[in-house]
Amino acid sequence: MNIYFTSRPNIGSKLIQWATGGDVSHCAIALGGSVYHTTEHGFEQIAFYDFNNEFKIVRSLSFEIPDDKALLAMSLIFNRGASYDYSAFLYFAWRAYLKKFHGQEIPKANAWDSKGFLCTEMVGVADKICEILGYGSLLDDKIDLAITAPIDLYYLLETKASRRWTCY
């Protein structure tokens, strides 16, 4: 299983990178030849080839979990009809603006989080896959993934990766 942290050449990606001070704006889970992520259109399963043509993989974390087991665990926990969480994204954008221009810290929770998904919340799915399969938790701390910037999530996982992940 891989978690990809990506960017794109569009304005939305550039704004997220600028506002968060990172080089990534999106994240996704890769299992087998497919990539699972959420976009403004909701949950998407896409072939790696197509994903790689649309997104530039800037950073990646790899975990040695057999794809067939990870896919089975994912099918038990994730609603493939999940929608994009527009309200949570707007709150994140608002708080990123306040941080960038007014020095206000981003809160620990997203006040407008709903039942939809942001791309960072897919890492929560990866965390549950690891727990179900007995590999332990990826996220030692209970954090609100709906307010966590992709670059901050990468650094959080990277610091916890020393024993279990391959980072590049």
FENTA-V853395 format. One record per residue. N is the residue number from 1. RES is the residue in one letter. PHI is phi in radians with two decimals (* if undefined). Layout:
BEGIN
n=N res=RES phi=PHI
n=N res=RES phi=PHI
END
This chain:
BEGIN
n=1 res=M phi=*
n=2 res=N phi=-2.10
n=3 res=I phi=-2.02
n=4 res=Y phi=-1.72
n=5 res=F phi=-2.01
n=6 res=T phi=-2.24
n=7 res=S phi=-2.45
n=8 res=R phi=-2.41
n=9 res=P phi=-1.45
n=10 res=N phi=-1.50
n=11 res=I phi=-1.16
n=12 res=G phi=-1.07
n=13 res=S phi=-1.12
n=14 res=K phi=-1.09
n=15 res=L phi=-1.15
n=16 res=I phi=-1.09
n=17 res=Q phi=-1.09
n=18 res=W phi=-1.12
n=19 res=A phi=-1.19
n=20 res=T phi=-1.75
n=21 res=G phi=1.24
n=22 res=G phi=-2.03
n=23 res=D phi=-1.88
n=24 res=V phi=-2.28
n=25 res=S phi=-2.38
n=26 res=H phi=-2.70
n=27 res=C phi=-2.50
n=28 res=A phi=-2.69
n=29 res=I phi=-1.83
n=30 res=A phi=-2.04
n=31 res=L phi=-2.38
n=32 res=G phi=1.09
n=33 res=G phi=-1.66
n=34 res=S phi=-2.03
n=35 res=V phi=-2.11
n=36 res=Y phi=-2.03
n=37 res=H phi=-2.77
n=38 res=T phi=-2.02
n=39 res=T phi=-2.25
n=40 res=E phi=-1.07
n=41 res=H phi=-1.72
n=42 res=G phi=1.86
n=43 res=F phi=-1.16
n=44 res=E phi=-2.45
n=45 res=Q phi=-1.90
n=46 res=I phi=-2.42
n=47 res=A phi=-1.11
n=48 res=F phi=-0.94
n=49 res=Y phi=-0.98
n=50 res=D phi=-1.18
n=51 res=F phi=-1.05
n=52 res=N phi=-1.14
n=53 res=N phi=-1.36
n=54 res=E phi=-1.66
n=55 res=F phi=-2.08
n=56 res=K phi=-1.69
n=57 res=I phi=-1.36
n=58 res=V phi=-1.67
n=59 res=R phi=-2.43
n=60 res=S phi=-2.63
n=61 res=L phi=-2.11
n=62 res=S phi=-2.05
n=63 res=F phi=-2.29
n=64 res=E phi=-1.40
n=65 res=I phi=-2.07
n=66 res=P phi=-1.01
n=67 res=D phi=-1.04
n=68 res=D phi=-1.12
n=69 res=K phi=-1.19
n=70 res=A phi=-1.12
n=71 res=L phi=-1.13
n=72 res=L phi=-1.11
n=73 res=A phi=-1.08
n=74 res=M phi=-1.10
n=75 res=S phi=-1.12
n=76 res=L phi=-1.42
n=77 res=I phi=-2.02
n=78 res=F phi=-2.01
n=79 res=N phi=-1.47
n=80 res=R phi=-1.16
n=81 res=G phi=-1.60
n=82 res=A phi=-1.04
n=83 res=S phi=-1.70
n=84 res=Y phi=-1.32
n=85 res=D phi=-1.69
n=86 res=Y phi=-1.08
n=87 res=S phi=-1.13
n=88 res=A phi=-1.12
n=89 res=F phi=-1.14
n=90 res=L phi=-1.09
n=91 res=Y phi=-1.12
n=92 res=F phi=-1.01
n=93 res=A phi=-1.09
n=94 res=W phi=-1.08
n=95 res=R phi=-1.20
n=96 res=A phi=-1.14
n=97 res=Y phi=-1.07
n=98 res=L phi=-1.09
n=99 res=K phi=-1.21
n=100 res=K phi=-1.15
n=101 res=F phi=-1.79
n=102 res=H phi=-2.21
n=103 res=G phi=1.24
n=104 res=Q phi=-1.36
n=105 res=E phi=-1.22
n=106 res=I phi=-1.31
n=107 res=P phi=-1.16
n=108 res=K phi=-1.41
n=109 res=A phi=-2.35
n=110 res=N phi=-1.58
n=111 res=A phi=-1.17
n=112 res=W phi=-1.93
n=113 res=D phi=-1.11
n=114 res=S phi=-2.16
n=115 res=K phi=-1.43
n=116 res=G phi=-1.34
n=117 res=F phi=-2.19
n=118 res=L phi=-1.78
n=119 res=C phi=-1.03
n=120 res=T phi=-1.13
n=121 res=E phi=-1.25
n=122 res=M phi=-1.15
n=123 res=V phi=-1.17
n=124 res=G phi=-1.11
n=125 res=V phi=-1.13
n=126 res=A phi=-1.06
n=127 res=D phi=-1.07
n=128 res=K phi=-1.15
n=129 res=I phi=-1.02
n=130 res=C phi=-1.07
n=131 res=E phi=-1.14
n=132 res=I phi=-1.03
n=133 res=L phi=-1.50
n=134 res=G phi=1.45
n=135 res=Y phi=-1.62
n=136 res=G phi=1.52
n=137 res=S phi=-1.58
n=138 res=L phi=-1.43
n=139 res=L phi=-1.84
n=140 res=D phi=-1.12
n=141 res=D phi=-1.67
n=142 res=K phi=-1.44
n=143 res=I phi=-2.04
n=144 res=D phi=-1.53
n=145 res=L phi=-1.20
n=146 res=A phi=-1.38
n=147 res=I phi=-2.12
n=148 res=T phi=-1.57
n=149 res=A phi=-1.19
n=150 res=P phi=-0.92
n=151 res=I phi=-1.18
n=152 res=D phi=-1.16
n=153 res=L phi=-1.14
n=154 res=Y phi=-1.01
n=155 res=Y phi=-1.11
n=156 res=L phi=-1.08
n=157 res=L phi=-1.19
n=158 res=E phi=-1.08
n=159 res=T phi=-1.20
n=160 res=K phi=-1.67
n=161 res=A phi=-1.57
n=162 res=S phi=-0.89
n=163 res=R phi=-1.68
n=164 res=R phi=-2.10
n=165 res=W phi=-2.01
n=166 res=T phi=-1.92
n=167 res=C phi=-1.89
n=168 res=Y phi=-2.68
END
